[in-house]
Amino acid sequence: MIEKNKFEACILASRPKTLLAAIIPVMVGSAVAFNDGKLIPLYSFVALLCSMLIQVGTNFANDLYDFIKGADTKKRIGPKRVLASGLISVKEMKSAILIVFLTAFILGLYLVVEGGIVILVIGVVSILAGLAYTAGPFPLAYNGLGDVFVFMFFGIVGTAGTHYLHTHELTLLAFIASIPVGGLITNILVINNYRDIEEDKASGKNTLAVKLGKSFTRYQFIFLIALSFLIPAILFLFYGFSFLIFLPYLTFPFAYKIIAMLYTLEGQALNKTLELTAKLSALYGLLFSAGIAL
């Protein structure tokens, strides 16, 4: 079999299917800004580029430090990792991480000029958190804090931060709208960690799933689904949104199917569940954005 070249390996390491997690917060935050009559499309476009670059940089760092710490090996049951597979060297990956995060920072300077110091803080902290997810003396993913990181940064920070960029306001509505975004994106990590419990336990990667076990992890997944489906009802009852805010409920059968898979599948079979969970978060996010904006 022909070995992948470096560019193809970088694309693989960027984990394209996970980039939905970078798109959805910007999309929902922009929808809330549109609902407020303050959407500036160029801001959303640049924010989207920065968000995707930070996600790619985080994925690169995750690949690198999981390899260095021995959490990723050729025997992993999840999708292939480029360092463990020998497709990219440690030195090359460190250079790629620097380039990606530096590009995100430079692009983000435009948003800082338009949005002020708050946007600078959000950008810098997001980059540092992306590194701290698996790197540093207290890597979040290795100490049961990965779920909190994802909910905070891909939910609250990404969504409310995008809204703030347009409006210069931190509002309760933007915070509430961020909850299903964070919940459903966190569930992508929940499935990933659920699948990898035994592998992570053996390598010393103490995810929340490793710490609290499979039963807790399944209940965590269901709770985040239920919380996400509660939010449209809250927006309808207390914020005067139309019935279109219930568009995300069209994904309920999809969510039920994924929960059923969680209780019946193990090992590599959960890779399909992981893929469907990512698609659920994207479809919900699209319908939720439409319900907010229309």
LUMKOLDO-560194 format. One line per 5 residues: number of its first residue (from 1); for each residue x, y, z of C-alpha. Coordinates in nm, 2 decimals, padded with zeros to 4 digits, m for minus. Layout:
// residues N
NUM = X/Y/Z  ...
//
This chain:
// residues 294
1 = 00.00/00.00/00.00  00.13/00.35/m00.09  00.22/00.55/00.22  00.03/00.87/00.26  00.22/01.19/00.20
6 = 00.27/01.45/00.46  m00.02/01.67/00.34  m00.26/01.38/00.35  m00.13/01.29/00.69  m00.20/01.64/00.82
11 = m00.55/01.62/00.68  m00.60/01.29/00.87  m00.46/01.44/01.19  m00.69/01.74/01.16  m00.98/01.50/01.20
16 = m01.22/01.67/00.95  m01.53/01.51/01.09  m01.47/01.68/01.42  m01.46/02.03/01.26  m01.84/02.04/01.29
21 = m01.77/02.11/01.66  m01.60/02.43/01.56  m01.87/02.54/01.31  m02.18/02.49/01.53  m02.10/02.74/01.81
26 = m02.03/03.01/01.55  m02.34/02.93/01.36  m02.57/02.94/01.67  m02.40/03.25/01.82  m02.45/03.42/01.48
31 = m02.81/03.32/01.47  m02.87/03.48/01.81  m02.70/03.80/01.69  m02.92/03.79/01.38  m03.22/03.76/01.60
36 = m03.10/04.07/01.78  m03.07/04.25/01.44  m02.69/04.29/01.48  m02.53/04.02/01.26  m02.22/04.12/01.07
41 = m02.14/03.84/00.82  m01.77/03.92/00.79  m01.73/03.88/01.17  m01.89/03.54/01.16  m01.68/03.43/00.86
46 = m01.35/03.52/01.03  m01.46/03.38/01.36  m01.54/03.06/01.18  m01.19/03.04/01.03  m01.04/03.10/01.37
51 = m01.26/02.85/01.54  m01.17/02.58/01.29  m00.80/02.65/01.31  m00.81/02.63/01.69  m00.99/02.30/01.66
56 = m00.73/02.17/01.41  m00.45/02.29/01.64  m00.61/02.11/01.93  m00.65/01.79/01.73  m00.28/01.81/01.63
61 = m00.18/01.86/01.99  m00.40/01.58/02.10  m00.24/01.35/01.85  00.11/01.46/01.96  00.07/01.43/02.33
66 = m00.14/01.12/02.33  00.15/00.96/02.14  00.42/01.10/02.37  00.23/00.98/02.68  00.16/00.63/02.53
71 = m00.22/00.67/02.51  m00.22/00.62/02.13  m00.06/00.30/01.99  m00.10/00.10/01.67  m00.34/m00.12/01.85
76 = m00.60/00.16/01.92  m00.96/00.08/01.83  m01.05/00.43/01.73  m00.96/00.61/01.41  m00.59/00.60/01.30
81 = m00.35/00.85/01.46  m00.07/00.98/01.24  00.21/00.98/01.50  00.13/00.63/01.63  00.12/00.52/01.27
86 = 00.45/00.68/01.18  00.31/00.91/00.92  00.44/01.23/01.08  00.74/01.28/01.31  00.71/01.45/01.65
91 = 00.92/01.75/01.52  00.69/01.79/01.22  00.38/01.78/01.43  00.52/02.04/01.67  00.58/02.27/01.37
96 = 00.23/02.21/01.24  00.08/02.30/01.58  00.28/02.63/01.59  00.18/02.72/01.24  m00.19/02.65/01.29
101 = m00.23/02.83/01.62  m00.02/03.13/01.50  m00.24/03.16/01.20  m00.55/03.15/01.42  m00.40/03.43/01.64
106 = m00.31/03.65/01.34  m00.65/03.62/01.19  m00.81/03.68/01.53  m00.64/04.01/01.56  m00.90/04.15/01.31
111 = m01.17/04.04/01.55  m00.98/04.20/01.84  m00.98/04.53/01.66  m01.35/04.51/01.61  m01.46/04.33/01.93
116 = m01.21/04.46/02.19  m01.02/04.31/02.48  m01.28/04.05/02.55  m01.23/03.89/02.21  m00.85/03.89/02.27
121 = m00.89/03.71/02.60  m01.13/03.45/02.45  m00.89/03.38/02.16  m00.58/03.35/02.38  m00.75/03.14/02.64
126 = m00.90/02.91/02.37  m00.55/02.85/02.22  m00.40/02.78/02.56  m00.68/02.55/02.66  m00.64/02.37/02.33
131 = m00.28/02.29/02.43  m00.37/02.22/02.79  m00.62/01.96/02.68  m00.35/01.70/02.65  m00.02/01.89/02.72
136 = 00.14/02.05/03.02  00.18/01.94/03.38  m00.20/01.89/03.43  m00.35/01.78/03.10  m00.72/01.82/03.12
141 = m00.81/01.51/02.92  m00.59/01.29/03.15  m00.75/01.42/03.47  m01.12/01.38/03.40  m01.17/01.74/03.29
146 = m01.20/01.69/02.91  m01.58/01.70/02.93  m01.58/02.03/03.12  m01.33/02.18/02.87  m01.54/02.08/02.57
151 = m01.87/02.21/02.72  m01.71/02.54/02.82  m01.52/02.62/02.51  m01.72/02.46/02.23  m02.05/02.55/02.40
156 = m02.05/02.86/02.62  m01.73/03.04/02.50  m01.78/02.96/02.13  m02.15/03.05/02.12  m02.17/03.34/02.36
161 = m01.83/03.47/02.24  m01.96/03.48/01.88  m02.27/03.66/01.99  m02.06/03.91/02.19  m01.84/03.98/01.89
166 = m02.15/04.12/01.70  m02.33/04.28/01.99  m02.07/04.37/02.26  m02.31/04.22/02.50  m02.31/03.91/02.73
171 = m02.67/03.80/02.75  m02.86/03.53/02.92  m03.02/03.43/02.59  m02.68/03.37/02.43  m02.58/03.16/02.74
176 = m02.90/02.95/02.72  m02.85/02.90/02.35  m02.50/02.77/02.41  m02.62/02.49/02.64  m02.74/02.24/02.37
181 = m02.43/02.33/02.16  m02.20/02.24/02.44  m02.41/01.94/02.55  m02.42/01.77/02.21  m02.06/01.84/02.12
186 = m01.95/01.71/02.46  m02.14/01.39/02.38  m01.90/01.33/02.09  m01.62/01.32/02.35  m01.84/01.11/02.58
191 = m01.88/00.84/02.31  m01.51/00.85/02.23  m01.41/00.81/02.59  m01.68/00.54/02.65  m01.53/00.34/02.36
196 = m01.17/00.38/02.49  m01.23/00.31/02.86  m01.01/00.00/02.87  m00.74/00.14/02.65  m00.73/00.47/02.84
201 = m00.72/00.29/03.17  m00.42/00.08/03.06  m00.23/00.39/02.95  m00.31/00.60/03.26  m00.55/00.84/03.08
206 = m00.80/00.91/03.35  m01.09/01.04/03.16  m01.43/01.09/03.33  m01.54/00.77/03.18  m01.24/00.59/03.33
211 = m01.30/00.75/03.66  m01.67/00.69/03.69  m01.73/00.38/03.47  m01.96/00.28/03.18  m02.30/00.31/03.36
216 = m02.23/00.67/03.46  m02.10/00.75/03.11  m02.42/00.63/02.95  m02.63/00.83/03.19  m02.41/01.13/03.12
221 = m02.48/01.10/02.75  m02.86/01.07/02.80  m02.86/01.37/03.04  m02.68/01.59/02.79  m02.93/01.48/02.52
226 = m03.23/01.56/02.75  m03.08/01.89/02.85  m03.03/01.99/02.49  m03.39/01.90/02.40  m03.52/02.10/02.70
231 = m03.37/02.43/02.58  m03.60/02.50/02.28  m03.90/02.47/02.51  m03.74/02.72/02.75  m03.68/02.96/02.47
236 = m04.04/02.92/02.35  m04.20/02.97/02.69  m03.98/03.25/02.83  m03.83/03.43/02.53  m04.13/03.44/02.29
241 = m03.98/03.24/02.00  m04.21/03.10/01.75  m04.29/02.73/01.70  m03.99/02.71/01.46  m03.77/02.69/01.77
246 = m03.89/02.33/01.80  m03.72/02.24/01.47  m03.44/02.05/01.65  m03.70/01.81/01.78  m03.70/01.66/01.43
251 = m03.37/01.49/01.54  m03.52/01.31/01.83  m03.55/00.97/01.65  m03.19/01.01/01.56  m03.09/01.07/01.92
256 = m03.30/00.77/02.03  m03.12/00.55/01.78  m02.78/00.66/01.91  m02.87/00.59/02.27  m02.98/00.24/02.17
261 = m02.65/00.19/02.00  m02.47/00.30/02.32  m02.64/00.02/02.51  m02.58/m00.25/02.25  m02.24/m00.19/02.09
266 = m01.88/m00.23/02.21  m01.53/m00.16/02.08  m01.48/m00.06/01.72  m01.85/m00.08/01.65  m01.88/00.24/01.85
271 = m01.69/00.43/01.58  m02.02/00.44/01.39  m02.20/00.57/01.70  m01.93/00.84/01.73  m01.98/00.94/01.37
276 = m02.36/00.96/01.42  m02.33/01.16/01.74  m02.12/01.42/01.55  m02.39/01.43/01.27  m02.66/01.47/01.54
281 = m02.48/01.77/01.69  m02.45/01.93/01.34  m02.81/01.86/01.24  m02.95/01.99/01.57  m02.72/02.29/01.55
286 = m02.84/02.37/01.20  m03.21/02.34/01.29  m03.16/02.52/01.62  m02.99/02.81/01.43  m03.28/02.82/01.19
291 = m03.54/02.82/01.47  m03.36/03.11/01.64  m03.31/03.32/01.33  m03.65/03.27/01.15
//
